Amino acid sequence: MESNKDEALKCLTIARKAMELGDYAKAVRFTEKSIRLFPTGQGEQLLSIVQKKNAEPRKPTAASTSSTTTPKPHRAPEPVQERKYTTEQVRAVKTILACGKDYYKILSVDKSATDAQIKKAYRKQALQFHPDKNSAPGADEAFKLVAKAFDILSDSNKRAIHDEGGDADGSRGRSSAASYHQQQYAYNRRSGDDVSPEDLFNMFFGGGMRNSFGPNMRAQQQQQRYRQQQQQQRYRQQYTRQQTRNGDDDLAGNLSQMMPIILISILAIFALLFSFEGEPLYTFRPAPPNTNMRTTRANNINYYVNPKVFDTTVKNNMHKFSRTERQIETDWLGELRLNCQSEQRHRANLLAQADGVLFGIVGRNEKAYKKAENMKMANCDELRRLAPKIRG
């Protein structure tokens, strides 16, 4: 509640000005809002005064008296003007819609783009295609595509699936948040809730866009900020309870989901590693007798072999040699994927700890949060680089 004190005092100031101008109904509204945000003695006293003033009968003004004697001429309702759009806006909308599910093209970023570059591109595109800024046909659909592109590319798991050619629309991932609003958005995704493109836009821009397009939106935006503050408090409490209660269940669930992949990888590795007298045919790290380093021809993956065994059983058979190197690259991709998942879990824990979520602490350690956000994830970067080449 202490965080709402400044907003409550602002509402009291607005209420006093409204009372001075004789707009007692407005003064009542803002005084009640101030009390809801942060109860004070000043607010209770002012509310009592403006309620009495608002209940008093109004004296008829000169304008109202003259209106009873002299009827005003009837005016036709003013025609509603449709918002116009430019040919450049139409062309931009068509360009976005033609991108389909090429999310990198929608945001105009490279496949190697960082999280910061993706967020910057989203802000630019979202402002360009927001319905309040662009009324061209199809602008609403383009705005939704921009939000969808950010949803996929800002999530490391979904992005990896998208890079491998898979459908990441229905996948469940963890967000790499850069602000509390983004962490709230990530919590909604983990809980299975859908966040609309408009809600995502408001999380980035503070819900202030529509204030510049209509005078009646200010009160709605103030109510929305109040609701967001209440939701943020509930999200913190729910997330803390869920982490404490379901920590073991999540670990078991993740292991059960990964078990088929782990078993397949182990079987494939055993089929090759123990194909010659119980000794591994190759390893990814030097271990006797596999001390001679080789590199795959296709993607330059380093591996170690026993030259006496490898040269006689594999190298002299071109078909078997090519098949073995393909298997080596596939196994290396699986190892990168497991290491990438470990990096993602570690970074998520550091972000939550720096933001005070894990221990229910209110207030963020900005230095630790920034360090965790910029943590290098070498295995994930290598996975994104190699996956399209090896899978392709």
C-alpha positions as CSV (number, residue, x, y, z in Angstrom):
1,M,0.0,0.0,0.0
2,E,2.9,2.4,0.7
3,S,3.8,2.4,-3.0
4,N,0.3,3.8,-3.8
5,K,0.8,6.8,-1.5
6,D,2.0,9.2,-4.2
7,E,-0.8,8.3,-6.5
8,A,-3.3,8.8,-3.7
9,L,-2.0,12.3,-3.0
10,K,-2.2,13.2,-6.7
11,C,-5.9,12.1,-6.6
12,L,-6.5,14.4,-3.6
13,T,-5.0,17.4,-5.4
14,I,-7.3,16.7,-8.4
15,A,-10.3,16.4,-6.1
16,R,-9.6,19.8,-4.4
17,K,-9.3,21.5,-7.8
18,A,-12.6,20.0,-8.9
19,M,-14.3,21.2,-5.7
20,E,-13.0,24.7,-6.3
21,L,-14.5,24.7,-9.8
22,G,-17.8,23.4,-8.4
23,D,-17.5,19.9,-10.0
24,Y,-18.4,18.0,-6.9
25,A,-19.2,14.7,-8.6
26,K,-15.6,14.6,-9.9
27,A,-14.3,15.6,-6.5
28,V,-16.1,12.7,-4.9
29,R,-14.8,10.2,-7.5
30,F,-11.1,11.2,-7.0
31,T,-11.4,11.4,-3.3
32,E,-12.8,7.9,-3.1
33,K,-10.1,6.7,-5.4
34,S,-7.5,8.3,-3.1
35,I,-8.9,6.5,-0.1
36,R,-8.8,3.2,-2.0
37,L,-5.2,3.6,-2.9
38,F,-4.0,4.9,0.5
39,P,-6.4,5.8,3.3
40,T,-5.5,9.1,5.0
41,G,-7.2,11.5,7.4
42,Q,-7.1,14.2,4.7
43,G,-9.0,12.0,2.3
44,E,-11.7,11.1,4.8
45,Q,-12.2,14.7,5.8
46,L,-12.3,15.9,2.2
47,L,-14.8,13.1,1.2
48,S,-17.2,14.2,3.9
49,I,-17.1,17.8,2.7
50,V,-17.6,17.1,-1.0
51,Q,-20.3,14.6,-0.4
52,K,-22.3,17.2,1.5
53,K,-21.7,19.7,-1.3
54,N,-22.7,17.2,-4.0
55,A,-25.9,16.5,-2.1
56,E,-27.0,20.2,-2.0
57,P,-29.5,21.3,-4.7
58,R,-27.9,23.2,-7.5
59,K,-29.0,26.8,-8.2
60,P,-30.2,27.3,-11.7
61,T,-27.8,29.3,-13.8
62,A,-28.6,32.1,-16.2
63,A,-28.0,29.8,-19.1
64,S,-30.4,27.2,-17.8
65,T,-33.1,29.8,-17.1
66,S,-32.9,31.3,-20.6
67,S,-33.1,27.8,-22.0
68,T,-36.6,27.3,-20.6
69,T,-37.9,30.5,-22.2
70,T,-36.0,30.5,-25.4
71,P,-35.8,27.1,-27.1
72,K,-32.5,26.4,-28.8
73,P,-32.6,25.6,-32.5
74,H,-32.3,21.8,-33.2
75,R,-28.8,20.9,-34.5
76,A,-28.2,17.8,-36.6
77,P,-25.7,15.4,-35.1
78,E,-22.2,15.9,-36.4
79,P,-21.0,13.1,-38.7
80,V,-18.5,10.8,-37.3
81,Q,-15.2,11.2,-39.1
82,E,-13.5,8.0,-40.1
83,R,-9.8,7.9,-39.4
84,K,-7.7,8.1,-42.5
85,Y,-4.6,6.0,-43.4
86,T,-1.8,6.5,-45.8
87,T,-0.5,4.3,-48.7
88,E,2.7,3.7,-46.7
89,Q,0.6,2.3,-43.8
90,V,-1.2,0.0,-46.2
91,R,2.0,-1.2,-47.8
92,A,3.6,-1.8,-44.4
93,V,0.6,-3.9,-43.3
94,K,0.7,-6.0,-46.4
95,T,4.5,-6.6,-45.9
96,I,3.9,-7.9,-42.3
97,L,1.0,-10.1,-43.4
98,A,3.1,-11.6,-46.2
99,C,5.7,-12.8,-43.7
100,G,3.5,-15.6,-42.5
101,K,5.3,-17.3,-39.6
102,D,8.8,-16.0,-40.4
103,Y,9.0,-14.2,-37.0
104,Y,12.5,-12.9,-37.6
105,K,11.3,-11.2,-40.8
106,I,8.2,-9.8,-39.0
107,L,10.4,-8.0,-36.4
108,S,13.1,-7.2,-39.1
109,V,15.9,-8.8,-37.0
110,D,18.6,-11.4,-37.8
111,K,18.5,-14.9,-36.4
112,S,21.5,-14.0,-34.3
113,A,19.6,-11.1,-32.7
114,T,20.0,-10.7,-28.9
115,D,17.1,-10.3,-26.4
116,A,17.7,-6.6,-26.3
117,Q,17.5,-6.2,-30.1
118,I,14.3,-8.3,-30.2
119,K,12.7,-6.1,-27.5
120,K,13.7,-2.9,-29.3
121,A,12.3,-4.2,-32.7
122,Y,9.0,-5.2,-31.0
123,R,8.6,-1.7,-29.5
124,K,9.1,-0.1,-32.9
125,Q,6.8,-2.5,-34.8
126,A,4.1,-2.4,-32.1
127,L,3.9,1.4,-32.2
128,Q,3.7,1.3,-36.0
129,F,0.8,-1.2,-36.2
130,H,-1.1,-0.4,-33.0
131,P,-4.8,0.2,-34.0
132,D,-4.7,3.6,-32.5
133,K,-1.9,4.6,-34.8
134,N,-2.6,2.6,-37.9
135,S,-6.2,2.2,-39.2
136,A,-5.3,0.6,-42.5
137,P,-7.1,-2.6,-43.4
138,G,-5.4,-5.5,-41.7
139,A,-3.5,-3.4,-39.2
140,D,-5.1,-5.2,-36.3
141,E,-4.0,-8.6,-37.7
142,A,-0.5,-7.2,-38.3
143,F,-0.4,-6.0,-34.7
144,K,-1.2,-9.5,-33.5
145,L,1.5,-11.0,-35.7
146,V,4.1,-8.6,-34.2
147,A,3.0,-9.6,-30.7
148,K,3.2,-13.3,-31.7
149,A,6.7,-12.9,-33.1
150,F,7.9,-11.4,-29.8
151,D,6.2,-14.1,-27.8
152,I,8.1,-16.8,-29.8
153,L,11.5,-15.1,-30.1
154,S,11.7,-13.8,-26.5
155,D,11.3,-17.3,-25.2
156,S,14.5,-19.3,-25.5
157,N,12.8,-22.7,-25.7
158,K,10.2,-21.6,-28.3
159,R,12.9,-19.8,-30.3
160,A,15.0,-23.0,-30.4
161,I,12.0,-25.0,-31.7
162,H,11.2,-22.3,-34.3
163,D,14.9,-22.2,-35.4
164,E,14.8,-26.0,-35.9
165,G,11.7,-25.6,-38.1
166,G,9.2,-26.8,-35.5
167,D,5.9,-25.2,-34.5
168,A,6.5,-23.3,-31.3
169,D,3.0,-21.7,-31.1
170,G,1.7,-24.2,-28.6
171,S,4.9,-24.9,-26.7
172,R,5.3,-23.9,-23.1
173,G,8.4,-21.9,-22.3
174,R,10.2,-19.7,-19.8
175,S,10.5,-16.0,-20.4
176,S,13.7,-14.0,-20.3
177,A,12.2,-10.9,-18.6
178,A,13.8,-7.5,-18.6
179,S,11.3,-5.7,-16.4
180,Y,8.6,-6.6,-13.8
181,H,5.9,-6.3,-16.5
182,Q,7.7,-8.8,-18.6
183,Q,8.1,-11.1,-15.6
184,Q,4.4,-10.8,-15.0
185,Y,3.9,-11.8,-18.6
186,A,6.2,-14.7,-18.2
187,Y,4.3,-15.9,-15.1
188,N,1.1,-15.8,-17.1
189,R,2.6,-18.0,-19.7
190,R,3.9,-20.5,-17.1
191,S,0.5,-20.6,-15.6
192,G,-1.2,-21.4,-18.9
193,D,-2.9,-18.0,-19.2
194,D,-3.1,-16.2,-22.6
195,V,-1.9,-12.6,-22.7
196,S,-3.5,-10.6,-25.5
197,P,-1.5,-8.4,-27.8
198,E,-3.1,-5.3,-26.3
199,D,-2.1,-6.4,-22.7
200,L,1.5,-7.1,-23.9
201,F,1.6,-3.7,-25.5
202,N,0.4,-2.0,-22.3
203,M,3.0,-3.9,-20.3
204,F,5.7,-2.4,-22.5
205,F,4.3,1.1,-22.8
206,G,2.5,1.5,-19.5
207,G,-1.0,1.7,-21.0
208,G,-0.5,5.3,-22.0
209,M,-1.0,5.0,-25.7
210,R,-4.8,5.6,-25.8
211,N,-4.5,8.8,-23.6
212,S,-3.2,10.6,-26.7
213,F,-6.2,9.5,-28.9
214,G,-9.2,10.2,-26.7
215,P,-10.1,12.4,-23.7
216,N,-12.3,9.7,-22.1
217,M,-9.5,7.1,-21.7
218,R,-7.7,8.8,-18.8
219,A,-10.1,7.4,-16.1
220,Q,-9.9,4.0,-17.7
221,Q,-6.1,4.0,-17.7
222,Q,-6.1,5.0,-14.0
223,Q,-8.4,2.2,-13.2
224,Q,-6.2,-0.2,-15.2
225,R,-3.1,0.9,-13.3
226,Y,-4.8,0.2,-10.0
227,R,-5.9,-3.2,-11.2
228,Q,-2.3,-4.0,-12.4
229,Q,-0.9,-3.0,-9.1
230,Q,-3.3,-5.4,-7.3
231,Q,-2.5,-8.2,-9.8
232,Q,1.2,-7.7,-9.4
233,Q,0.8,-8.3,-5.6
234,R,-1.3,-11.4,-6.2
235,Y,1.1,-12.8,-8.8
236,R,4.1,-12.5,-6.4
237,Q,2.2,-14.3,-3.6
238,Q,0.9,-17.0,-6.0
239,Y,4.3,-17.5,-7.6
240,T,6.0,-17.9,-4.3
241,R,3.4,-20.4,-3.0
242,Q,3.6,-22.4,-6.3
243,Q,7.4,-22.6,-6.2
244,T,7.3,-23.8,-2.7
245,R,4.5,-26.3,-3.2
246,N,5.2,-27.7,-6.6
247,G,9.0,-27.6,-6.7
248,D,9.4,-31.3,-6.5
249,D,6.4,-31.9,-8.9
250,D,8.0,-29.7,-11.5
251,L,11.3,-31.5,-11.2
252,A,9.6,-34.9,-11.6
253,G,7.5,-33.5,-14.5
254,N,10.6,-32.2,-16.3
255,L,12.4,-35.5,-15.9
256,S,9.5,-37.5,-17.2
257,Q,9.3,-35.3,-20.3
258,M,13.0,-35.6,-21.0
259,M,13.2,-39.3,-20.2
260,P,12.3,-40.5,-23.8
261,I,15.0,-38.2,-25.3
262,I,17.6,-39.2,-22.8
263,L,16.9,-42.9,-23.4
264,I,17.1,-42.6,-27.1
265,S,20.4,-40.7,-26.9
266,I,21.9,-43.2,-24.5
267,L,20.9,-46.1,-26.7
268,A,22.4,-44.4,-29.8
269,I,25.6,-43.6,-28.0
270,F,25.9,-47.1,-26.6
271,A,25.3,-48.6,-30.0
272,L,28.5,-46.9,-31.3
273,L,30.6,-46.4,-28.2
274,F,30.6,-50.1,-27.3
275,S,30.6,-51.6,-30.8
276,F,34.3,-52.7,-30.5
277,E,35.3,-55.0,-27.7
278,G,33.5,-52.9,-25.0
279,E,35.6,-49.7,-25.7
280,P,34.0,-46.4,-26.8
281,L,34.5,-45.8,-30.5
282,Y,34.7,-42.0,-29.9
283,T,34.3,-39.5,-27.1
284,F,33.9,-35.7,-27.0
285,R,36.7,-35.3,-24.5
286,P,40.1,-37.0,-24.5
287,A,40.0,-40.2,-22.4
288,P,42.4,-43.1,-22.9
289,P,42.5,-44.8,-25.3
290,N,40.6,-42.1,-27.3
291,T,43.3,-39.4,-27.3
292,N,43.6,-38.6,-31.0
293,M,41.4,-35.6,-31.9
294,R,39.4,-35.6,-35.2
295,T,36.9,-33.1,-36.6
296,T,33.7,-33.9,-38.6
297,R,33.8,-32.7,-42.2
298,A,30.3,-31.3,-42.3
299,N,30.2,-29.0,-39.2
300,N,33.7,-29.1,-37.6
301,I,32.7,-31.0,-34.4
302,N,35.7,-32.1,-32.5
303,Y,35.8,-35.7,-31.2
304,Y,38.5,-38.2,-29.9
305,V,39.2,-41.7,-31.1
306,N,41.7,-44.5,-30.8
307,P,43.4,-44.4,-34.2
308,K,44.3,-48.1,-34.2
309,V,40.6,-49.0,-33.8
310,F,39.0,-46.2,-35.8
311,D,41.2,-46.4,-38.8
312,T,40.7,-50.1,-39.3
313,T,37.0,-50.4,-38.5
314,V,35.6,-47.0,-39.7
315,K,37.9,-44.8,-41.7
316,N,38.6,-47.3,-44.5
317,N,34.9,-47.8,-45.1
318,M,33.6,-44.5,-46.6
319,H,29.9,-45.4,-46.1
320,K,30.4,-46.3,-42.4
321,F,32.7,-43.3,-41.9
322,S,30.0,-40.8,-43.2
323,R,27.3,-42.5,-41.1
324,T,29.5,-42.4,-38.0
325,E,30.2,-38.7,-38.4
326,R,26.5,-38.0,-38.9
327,Q,25.8,-39.9,-35.6
328,I,28.6,-37.9,-33.9
329,E,27.0,-34.6,-34.9
330,T,23.6,-35.8,-33.8
331,D,24.9,-36.9,-30.4
332,W,26.7,-33.6,-30.0
333,L,23.4,-31.7,-30.7
334,G,21.7,-33.7,-28.0
335,E,24.4,-32.9,-25.5
336,L,24.2,-29.2,-26.4
337,R,20.4,-29.3,-25.9
338,L,20.7,-30.8,-22.4
339,N,23.4,-28.2,-21.4
340,C,21.3,-25.4,-22.8
341,Q,18.3,-26.4,-20.7
342,S,20.6,-26.4,-17.6
343,E,21.8,-22.9,-18.5
344,Q,18.2,-21.7,-18.9
345,R,17.1,-23.1,-15.5
346,H,20.2,-21.5,-13.9
347,R,19.5,-18.1,-15.4
348,A,15.7,-18.3,-14.5
349,N,16.7,-19.0,-10.8
350,L,19.1,-16.1,-10.8
351,L,16.5,-13.7,-12.2
352,A,13.9,-14.8,-9.7
353,Q,16.4,-14.5,-6.8
354,A,17.5,-11.0,-7.9
355,D,13.9,-9.9,-8.3
356,G,13.0,-11.2,-4.8
357,V,10.4,-13.7,-6.1
358,L,12.0,-16.8,-4.6
359,F,12.0,-15.6,-1.0
360,G,9.0,-13.2,-1.1
361,I,11.2,-10.2,-0.9
362,V,9.8,-6.9,-2.3
363,G,12.3,-4.9,-4.2
364,R,14.8,-5.8,-7.0
365,N,18.5,-6.0,-6.8
366,E,19.1,-4.2,-10.1
367,K,22.8,-5.1,-10.3
368,A,22.3,-8.8,-9.7
369,Y,19.2,-8.8,-12.1
370,K,21.2,-7.1,-14.9
371,K,24.1,-9.5,-14.4
372,A,21.8,-12.6,-14.6
373,E,19.9,-11.2,-17.6
374,N,23.2,-10.7,-19.5
375,M,24.6,-14.1,-18.5
376,K,26.3,-15.8,-21.4
377,M,24.6,-19.0,-22.5
378,A,27.3,-20.6,-24.7
379,N,25.5,-24.0,-25.1
380,C,22.2,-22.3,-26.2
381,D,24.0,-20.1,-28.7
382,E,25.9,-23.0,-30.1
383,L,22.6,-25.0,-30.3
384,R,20.9,-22.3,-32.3
385,R,23.8,-22.1,-34.6
386,L,24.3,-25.8,-35.3
387,A,20.7,-27.1,-35.2
388,P,19.5,-25.8,-38.6
389,K,22.7,-27.1,-40.2
390,I,22.7,-30.6,-38.7
391,R,18.9,-31.1,-39.0
392,G,18.9,-29.7,-42.5
